[in-house]
Amino acid sequence: MEVLNTILPIIIDVLLIVLLVVGIILIIKCIYIIDKTKSVVANIEEKVNSLNSLFAIVSLVNDKISGAADAIISWIEGFIVKLFNKSDEDEVIEVEVVEKETKKKKGKK
């Protein structure tokens, strides 16, 4: 029993030292991985920022084309509406003329 009381703390101390060394090695590797990741992220961020101007130009062109298309569509729509309204107005005028003629004929009788 005395042997266990003397050897067991030594074994535990050795295992704790090994665990501490392994932990330190893992922490150092994690720091190295984090540094590599930071450099990769910085590189990607630099490349994305260089493309921001391209995206701004594409957005500007898209807005201009959309505005021009909207203007053309509204012009065509207005033209078509005017065509249909003219035919409706012609029919209304013809109906009014016919009604006036019938009133005149009734008034003469």
Backbone torsions as a table, in degrees:
resi	resn	phi	psi	omega
1	MET	NA	-36.3	178.0
2	GLU	-66.9	-32.0	179.4
3	VAL	-64.6	-42.5	178.4
4	LEU	-65.2	-38.3	179.6
5	ASN	-65.3	-25.8	179.9
6	THR	-95.4	-36.7	-176.0
7	ILE	-82.8	-37.1	-176.7
8	LEU	-60.4	-45.4	176.9
9	PRO	-64.1	-32.0	178.6
10	ILE	-68.1	-43.5	179.1
11	ILE	-63.3	-43.8	179.3
12	ILE	-63.2	-41.3	178.6
13	ASP	-63.6	-41.0	179.3
14	VAL	-65.9	-43.4	178.6
15	LEU	-64.0	-38.4	177.1
16	LEU	-66.1	-38.1	177.8
17	ILE	-65.1	-43.8	178.4
18	VAL	-62.6	-43.4	178.7
19	LEU	-62.6	-40.7	178.4
20	LEU	-65.0	-42.4	179.0
21	VAL	-65.6	-43.6	178.8
22	VAL	-63.6	-40.7	177.9
23	GLY	-62.0	-43.3	178.6
24	ILE	-63.5	-42.0	179.0
25	ILE	-63.0	-43.6	178.7
26	LEU	-64.1	-39.8	178.2
27	ILE	-64.0	-41.4	178.4
28	ILE	-63.9	-42.5	177.7
29	LYS	-64.0	-39.8	177.8
30	CYS	-63.6	-40.1	177.3
31	ILE	-62.7	-42.2	178.6
32	TYR	-62.7	-42.8	179.2
33	ILE	-65.3	-41.0	179.1
34	ILE	-63.9	-40.2	177.3
35	ASP	-63.3	-43.2	177.5
36	LYS	-61.1	-43.4	-179.9
37	THR	-63.0	-40.8	178.2
38	LYS	-62.1	-40.8	179.9
39	SER	-67.4	-38.4	177.9
40	VAL	-65.9	-43.6	179.4
41	VAL	-63.9	-40.8	178.0
42	ALA	-63.5	-39.9	177.9
43	ASN	-64.0	-44.5	178.8
44	ILE	-65.0	-41.7	179.1
45	GLU	-62.7	-39.5	177.9
46	GLU	-63.2	-42.8	-179.8
47	LYS	-68.4	-39.3	178.1
48	VAL	-65.9	-41.3	178.8
49	ASN	-64.7	-30.8	177.4
50	SER	-70.6	-24.3	178.7
51	LEU	-87.6	-9.1	-178.4
52	ASN	-59.9	-39.1	179.5
53	SER	-65.5	-38.1	177.4
54	LEU	-62.7	-44.1	178.4
55	PHE	-64.7	-35.2	177.7
56	ALA	-65.4	-41.1	178.5
57	ILE	-65.5	-43.7	178.7
58	VAL	-61.7	-41.2	179.0
59	SER	-64.6	-41.6	179.1
60	LEU	-63.6	-45.9	178.9
61	VAL	-62.5	-41.3	178.6
62	ASN	-61.1	-43.4	179.0
63	ASP	-63.8	-42.1	-179.9
64	LYS	-65.5	-44.8	179.7
65	ILE	-64.1	-41.3	179.1
66	SER	-63.4	-42.1	178.7
67	GLY	-64.5	-42.1	178.6
68	ALA	-65.5	-41.6	179.2
69	ALA	-64.3	-41.2	177.6
70	ASP	-62.3	-41.4	179.2
71	ALA	-64.1	-43.9	179.8
72	ILE	-64.6	-43.1	-179.4
73	ILE	-64.9	-42.5	179.6
74	SER	-67.9	-33.6	176.3
75	TRP	-64.7	-46.2	178.8
76	ILE	-63.1	-42.0	179.0
77	GLU	-62.4	-43.2	177.7
78	GLY	-62.5	-40.3	179.1
79	PHE	-62.8	-45.2	-179.9
80	ILE	-65.6	-41.0	179.2
81	VAL	-63.2	-41.5	178.1
82	LYS	-62.6	-39.7	178.3
83	LEU	-61.0	-45.5	-179.2
84	PHE	-72.1	-34.3	178.8
85	ASN	-68.7	-35.3	178.4
86	LYS	-62.8	-44.3	-180.0
87	SER	-66.3	-36.7	177.0
88	ASP	-67.0	-41.2	179.1
89	GLU	-65.8	-38.8	177.5
90	ASP	-61.6	-42.1	179.4
91	GLU	-65.5	-41.5	179.2
92	VAL	-63.4	-43.3	179.0
93	ILE	-62.9	-43.0	178.9
94	GLU	-62.6	-41.0	179.3
95	VAL	-65.2	-40.9	179.6
96	GLU	-64.8	-40.3	179.1
97	VAL	-63.9	-44.0	179.1
98	VAL	-63.3	-41.4	179.6
99	GLU	-64.7	-40.7	178.5
100	LYS	-64.0	-41.6	179.6
101	GLU	-64.7	-39.9	179.1
102	THR	-68.8	-35.1	177.8
103	LYS	-67.4	-38.7	178.4
104	LYS	-65.5	-40.0	-179.1
105	LYS	-67.5	-39.0	-180.0
106	LYS	-69.2	-37.6	-179.5
107	GLY	-67.9	-31.9	179.8
108	LYS	-75.9	-26.5	-175.1
109	LYS	-79.5	NA	NA
